[in-house]
Amino acid sequence: MLLHIYVQPSAAQAGFIAELELPGDKFGTRTEEVTARKYKLKSAPEDGKANQELIELIASDYKVSKSQVKIKKGLGSRYKIVEIS
């Protein structure tokens, strides 16, 4: 399963916020719009801390292990494509 994710790092509280319709080009896709899940993260975007927090949140939300969640695209971006295997 592939998910389009938009993250807001360095937030006061962490968690899933909402589903948003965003332009597909933000994710490198050819579709006009994609449905993306917005997550707020407490961690700052440095040394992979925010990415690790995102993986933990998604694993918890989808009730899978952290090893089943991989960021396929967007490691250094707020716009990410995440795969759950």
Residue pairs with C-beta under 8 A, 6 or more apart in sequence:
1 83
1 84
2 72
2 81
2 82
2 83
3 37
3 58
3 81
3 82
3 83
3 84
4 22
4 27
4 34
4 35
4 36
4 37
4 79
4 80
4 81
5 36
5 37
5 38
5 39
5 54
5 58
5 74
5 79
5 80
5 81
5 82
6 20
6 22
6 26
6 36
6 37
6 38
6 39
6 78
6 79
6 80
7 38
7 39
7 40
7 41
7 50
7 54
7 78
7 80
8 17
8 38
8 39
8 40
8 41
8 78
9 41
9 43
9 44
9 45
9 50
9 78
10 41
10 42
10 43
10 44
10 45
11 40
11 41
11 42
12 40
12 42
13 40
13 42
14 39
14 40
14 41
14 42
14 43
14 53
14 57
15 39
15 40
15 57
16 37
16 38
16 39
16 57
16 61
17 38
17 39
17 40
18 37
18 38
19 35
19 36
19 37
19 38
20 35
20 36
20 37
20 38
21 33
21 34
21 35
21 36
22 33
22 34
22 36
22 79
23 32
23 33
23 34
24 30
24 31
24 32
24 33
24 34
26 79
27 34
27 36
27 73
27 74
27 79
27 80
27 81
28 73
28 81
36 79
39 54
39 57
39 58
41 50
41 53
41 54
41 57
42 53
43 49
43 50
43 52
43 53
44 50
48 75
51 71
51 75
54 71
54 80
54 82
55 66
55 69
55 71
55 82
56 66
58 69
58 82
58 84
59 65
59 66
59 68
59 69
62 69
62 84
64 84
68 84
68 85
69 82
69 83
69 84
70 82
70 83
70 85
71 80
71 81
71 82
72 81
72 82
72 83
73 80
73 81
74 80
74 81
